[in-house]
Structure formats: structure tokens, C-alpha cells
Amino acid sequence: MISTVLALLAAAPAVAEPPKAAGVEAPAERVPTDVRRITILVRDMERSLKLYRDVLGLKVNYDAPITVSGVALPAGVPGNKTRLVLLNGNDPWLGWIGLMQYTDPPLADPGPYPKRLGVGGHVIVTNTDDAEKRCAMAKQAPGVTFTSEARLQEYPGRNGAPTIRVMGCNFFDPDGTFLELNQILD
């Protein structure tokens, strides 16, 4: 029995270590709120999955048709049919991305999205294992608009710590959500 349990534990995939950067430490005490997920309304689920699942490598953990009320999420009409896909990285609870496509009836296409951020815009910042490779892959994904190729970026360290160095690129996804794809180097 014990040998079976030990064999199962040895075969279990290793849990990835969270990225480390100078001056970034776990908080001394918990705050009352965690950010669990952002859900992006998309025009074409399969096109979005080519970026979030196939390029970024996020894992699909939920994919289901949902009938929405049109009230709690103020989009569409009551009884709208949607497809909701939830993806996550290495944390089983935090930092998830939801993709939702309204299928019946579909939401009206808003036309081209802005190519520059403004008030109300948002940025999803990610950390990856190989930014140069994934940036090159993202550039080939359908509907992606690059604003900056992979390059070294430096940010002031927190709490007086040394500079944080990252390799990364920046782009809009097929629906106008802006992403910063980074790899922490130090």
C-alpha cells in the first residue's frame, strides 16, 4: 500500500515554482480579496483558443454551453446561449482567463477595436517559460496585432531591490484585449 502511494506521488507532475523577482515577497498578511479570473467576450472561440490555449499554453479546465440571464452579466438578451471556456496557468484558483462567445443570438460585431489603449482599457500581464518562442508563435496567431516585438525590458525593483529584468512582447488579441507576454530573467 505505502509503495503504491509513493509510486503515485513520484509519478505526479511537479508543481511549478512561482516566478521570483527581486523585492517581490509574499504579503505578511492576507487581504480580503483575490482576483480569480477575467472573462473576455470574444467573437470567435476557436480563433481565441489558438492564442490562449495553443500559444500561451493555458490549460482548458471548463468548456460548456451556458444560458445567460442578460442581467447579472449585462450583455446580450435574457436566454442568450453562450459558450464559456475557462483556462488557467499554474495556480488552481487564481489568474484564470475565461473566454465567452455569445452564440445564439450572437452579439453584434462592434467593428475594429482601437489600436491604442485609452481610459477603460486593460492589460493582461503574463509570465511564461520562453518569451521569445511564445512571442514568435503569438505573432503567427490569427487576429493578433503586435505593438512590440520580443525585447529586454527593465523595471525598478520593489522595496529598493535591484532592477527586475524581463524578456517580453506586447500585442492585442483578436478581440482587442492587450497582453504583455513576459519572462522574468533574474
Secondary structure by P-SEA (a helix, b strand, c coil): caaaaaaaaaacccccccccccccccccccccccccbbbbbcccaaaaaacccccccccccbbbbbbbccccccccccbbbbbbbbbbccccccbbbbbbbbccccccccccccccccccbbbbbbbbccaaaaaaaaaacccccccccbbbbbccccccccbbbbbbbbbbcccbbbbbbbbbcc
